[in-house]
Amino acid sequence: MNQAAIMIKRVHSIDLLRGLAMIVMALDHTRNYFSADAMIFGPADLARTNVPLFFTRWITHFCAPAFVFLAGTSAFFVGQRKGKKQLSLFLVTRGLWLIFLELTVVNFGWTFNIHFPFFTLGVIWALGVSMIVLAVLVWLPDPAVLCIGALVVACHNLLDGIHFPGSSLKSFLWSSLHDPSWGKEANQLNLQGHRVVVDYPLLPWIGVMALGYCFGHLYKPTINISTRIKVLLLLGGAVVVIFLFLRILNFYGDPYPWTAQKTKIFTILSFLKVTKYPPSLDFILMTLGPTLLFLAAAEKPSKALAESIQRIGRVPMFFYLVHIYLLHLFALIAARLSGYQFYDMISQKPLTPVIRGYGFSLPMVYVVWAIALLSLYPLCKWYDNYKSSHRKWWLSYL
């Protein structure tokens, strides 16, 4: 078997991680739609949250970094098979496609509002633009891509103090790069009555994807499994240690330092409460360190459980799109059964409507999450089988 043929084989540990990230992500979105607390306050609000609610949100922080990082790794695999010219073209076209999906299919799935009063630029937009930037970066030597990615991730927090208030184009462009306009209505771009809300600023995510691209070298056929496991353990352990060092010292890495709280457990929560929008250096270190350690452990996973999760990991975009519509449909039904109208779950403001009095306990959120996963799995299994048995060009875009 030649080297190109080997590279075409899927990396099961990466599929497993990607599938697990999608499953955990669905928990966060289920909480958004069904938790009574989610309609009133954020789960990381230490003045109002509780430990189970906090960790229900915290565990989902690992999803976006893992997904963006592995998107870069997948791009490396494509480049190994097809060369840089075809890789660059693929990244541009797929990036543009993802931006289109974000503005249309994804935004409608979150809102069910045919008037599109706002467009949220979320994780799919960040993936799309990061791919377009990576299409340029891949023409550089890989060590240069690694340095650029590391510098962006390590240094972007130096820009935290720069703000451009208002709804001008300059303000929007800066929001798109580093200063999210989520929750800042005055900073949102207004296009003839349609507001554009930046949820995922691009700069750190571009760095994460560049690092993921370089990470793909660890999965070349010349690297044996035992060597890769050792490197993953060393890298993952080093990243965790750097996170702990920066967070304990509290001098750089996150715009909001941790503080002593009323109890020891809440002090720990404060320590773990790092900034996601945009992802701070501490946030990226906190999530990618354990991600690398997981990949080391996943080289030899338990087959019974791993196979089902890998199926989801092989069709992540399909899962993402379908789960948004399924959860929103469940929420429509839940709202109606709770005495509200269907239109109460049609969003006029970003993400989900605020319905006072609606919502369920946290255990019920987990029940709905489990029902959603059981409903989604047969669809993912069908699409995975279809994708593996058909060689059509458009399948690589979904």
Buried (B, 14 or more C-beta within 10 A) or exposed (E): EEEEEEBEEEBBBBBBBBBBBBBBBBBBBBBBBBBBBBBEEEBBEBEEBEEEBBBBBBEBBBBBBBBBBBBBBBBBBBBBEBEEEEBBEBBBBBBBBBBBBBBEEBBBBBBBBEEBEBBBBBBBBBBBBBBBBBBEBBEEEBEEBBBBBBEBBBEBBEBBEEBBEEBEEEBBBBBBBBBBBBEBBEBBBEEEEEBBBBBBBBBBBBBBBBBBBBBBBBBBBEEEEEEBBEBBBEBBBEBBEBBBEBBEEBEBBBEEBBEEBEEEEBBBBBBBBBBBBBBBBBBBBBBBBBBBBBBBBBBEBEEEEBBBBBBBBBBBBBBBBBBBBBBBEBBBEBBEEEEBEEEBBBBEEBBBBEBEEBBBEBEBBBBBBEEBBEBBBEBBBEBBEEBEEEEEEEBEEB
